[in-house]
Amino acid sequence: MSSPAASIIVPSYQGAERLPRLLDSLAAQDAAPAFEVIVVVDGVDDGSVALVEAEDRFEARPLLLPRNEGRVTALNTGFAAARGDVLIRCDDDLRVPPTFVAAHVGAHADAAARGELIGVVGLTRDMHDGAPYARAYGRDAGARSHAAALACPEDALWRHWAADCSIARSAWERVGPYDSAYRAYGWEDIDYGWRLHAAGMRLVRVPGADAEHHGPARTAVARASKAFASGAARATFARLHPDAPLARPSAGEGAWGALVGAVARTHRTPERVARTARLVDRVLGYVPRPVGTKLVALVVEGAGLAGATAPVPAERPAASSSGRPRVAIAHDYLTQRGGAERLVLSICRAFPDAEIHTLFYEPSQTYPEYRDRVIRTSPLDRIGLLRRDPRLALPMLAPAASRTRIDADVVVASSSGWAHAFATTGRTLVYCHSPARWLYLPEDYLGQAGPLDPKRLALMVLAPLLRRWDRRAALRAHEYLANSSVVRERIRRVYGLGASTLFPPFSPDVADGPQETIGELASWAGPDGSAGGHDLVVSRLQPYKNVDRVIEAFRAMPERRLLVIGRGPEGERLRALAPENVRLVEGLSDAQMRWAYAHATSLIAASHEDFGLTPLEAGAHGVPVVALRAGGYLDTVREGTSGVFFTEETPEAIVAAVRELEERGPWSRAAIRAHVEAFSEERFIAALRQAVEEL
């Protein structure tokens, strides 16, 4: 295989959502020489490997590191594996212009013709949304930074060696790899730019290589946290390169300098910086823009100075006698067999010695595996009626959650409303299924409840108090993980917090193990109920799940059979609604669930889900999906590979999609199973353990 003219090295950590924009822009290169793209996936495969492997518009290959080792290791791995004559560093959150590759390669060719080695700098321009942070600070700060870079003299361009830059292979061999002394965020690039400059290589700016940066900080928390880490990295640079022309960090003069200095002195750890920045994020939407600008600037500048003058590692949880932090698991309540409860079982496998803390535990209503765990419950659990239906305890749940105390170094809180508020002696990592639906999406929760329905009346009274309580609890957490891109955006909108996305896994138990037919299907699915060939719905029977729409769709398709598995408050109404070709069952064993999935023709997923786990469970059996084009299904269903979408929550749209699925068949079971492998439990466990280690 001939060597390409250029290798584009892309370090990526959980970049599956960002990479498509970059790859699309690389596919649109105009008159570019041959190039390869190497995406170094830094220890957590969130689907990035499959995404790169599927790329057929240009030569691309993924390199998956065995664990998260940071950007420097990712860069050095990619550069070492590159085959091109020009090595281009490109971050995964850029959109590059059609001239990108040609501009980089052309500049080096011109320099080589003069017998010169150079470094090429492409500047990046931050692309901001309309959030309060962007309006108050982000846009103006980004514009100032970009203007300063444009005006930078050539002999100082080493300060702008960053996300979009390139060198010749001979320069890499001469200067060596990126310095592993930089473990956290920032300055590993500036360090490399200075080393090129100090080695006598001229750095030049090539406008045709300039790119859009779609990953700037979106909140004061994110920006201030980066400022603190960058300040600490700056101190590392100053120690390694005392001859570099770098001014000493200073708060500045006058009243403003005094304020910045005060913030720096009182914010000596990343946790304190984040805590103050969260408060700033909370008020940005309510104060005049100039006030918001000053507040963000104060916490960002103070954080940068604090990091530079006290560059110490973040305080870490005290270790147990084994040398590892003591981890506990929190969950709202264990009273049903749902995706969240199955997710907690995966967390248990990540931390097999961890105790579980929850408000309610009803063994007969949830997965039997919990009987082998140590489970701590609230005093409310003693009341059987509430234990069987925690919604009845709504007015008491916030006080009960607040009084729950957990003695652990790290609490992994699986939360959709309550567990994130459990108090702990250590740190809290929230794995968020969604901010509470009953507070922020009340109509999804209430469904067809009338104006005088007790649930609606209770929410009208309690919601204002609960929202204040909920936001206070959220802001106390040390880190948030979102279970989908939809939930990540909802966390940002509701709490003003940035969150990484970690997709839930599908449990291998869903596909592996014995199968058992469902006795209730006798005479409906063949004489003994073992005929199979049904379409399938697996869902809680809640109003927002739209199971009634699916049932009505199958009324119009009497030649097909629909099996609905689930329980919930809509059960009685849906059974009365169901025609002869629809059956509703509940309380199935794992073996019966495996049979139901394995013998299904398709899975119908019609609700607005925050993640959408059931398509993965069906996909583990090679079963295609008919899904609503919304919410988490956009993360878990690949159109044309694992299923089809419909766009309206109507019986007619569902009928049309079922017909489309049938017409586009037969579906490749092997391709469907390969798609869901990106959501394996092994990937989830590795990423979650890494998040705990970094907390």
Number of C-alpha atoms within 10 A of each C-alpha: 3 7 13 16 18 27 28 27 27 26 26 26 22 20 22 20 16 19 22 18 16 20 21 14 16 23 13 15 16 13 10 19 13 16 23 20 23 24 29 27 28 23 22 25 27 23 22 25 20 17 18 21 12 11 15 9 11 13 15 18 18 18 18 19 16 12 14 18 14 18 24 21 21 25 22 19 20 25 24 13 14 22 20 21 18 26 27 28 23 26 23 26 21 25 24 26 19 19 19 26 26 21 20 29 24 16 19 22 16 13 14 13 9 9 9 12 22 22 24 26 26 24 23 23 17 20 16 18 14 11 16 22 26 21 17 25 22 27 18 13 15 18 14 12 14 16 12 12 17 14 9 15 12 11 11 15 23 25 16 24 27 23 22 24 27 30 25 23 20 13 18 17 10 11 13 13 16 21 15 12 12 21 16 17 18 20 25 24 21 18 26 20 25 23 18 24 18 14 12 11 17 18 25 18 23 17 16 18 24 22 22 16 20 19 14 18 18 21 25 33 26 18 23 27 26 21 26 33 26 23 27 27 24 25 19 18 20 17 11 12 14 9 9 14 10 11 7 9 15 15 19 12 11 8 9 13 16 13 18 24 22 15 22 27 15 13 23 21 21 22 16 14 27 25 16 17 25 22 16 20 21 18 15 23 16 11 12 11 16 10 14 22 21 14 20 25 20 22 28 26 23 30 36 29 27 31 30 25 20 18 20 14 12 13 10 14 18 14 13 12 8 7 8 12 18 21 24 24 25 29 25 25 25 28 20 23 20 17 20 21 20 20 20 22 18 21 22 19 14 18 18 13 14 21 19 23 26 23 25 26 24 18 15 13 14 19 19 12 10 18 11 7 14 11 17 17 16 18 11 17 19 12 11 12 12 16 21 19 14 21 12 13 15 13 14 12 20 19 12 17 21 16 13 19 14 21 13 22 21 25 30 27 29 27 21 19 23 26 28 30 30 25 20 16 13 19 21 28 22 25 27 27 26 22 24 19 15 19 18 15 11 15 15 16 19 18 14 11 13 11 9 9 11 11 17 19 13 13 18 12 11 14 17 12 11 18 16 10 15 21 16 14 19 23 20 16 19 17 22 24 23 26 23 27 21 21 23 24 17 19 22 15 12 15 18 28 24 21 22 15 23 23 26 28 24 27 21 14 12 19 22 13 10 11 17 15 19 19 12 13 19 14 12 16 20 11 10 14 15 19 15 19 17 21 24 25 24 26 22 22 21 20 19 18 20 19 24 22 18 26 25 19 20 25 21 13 15 13 8 14 22 29 24 27 19 21 20 13 11 16 18 12 11 17 16 8 14 18 16 12 18 23 20 19 16 14 15 15 14 19 18 17 20 23 21 28 28 22 18 22 23 26 27 29 28 29 25 19 21 23 25 25 27 21 26 30 26 30 31 27 22 26 26 32 31 28 27 25 20 20 18 22 28 20 18 23 27 17 15 14 17 26 25 20 26 21 13 13 16 16 20 16 18 27 19 13 22 23 13 16 20 13 9 11 11 9 17 14 17 13 13 25 21 17 22 24 18 23 22 20 21 18 20 24 20 17 22 21 13 15 16 19 13 9 16
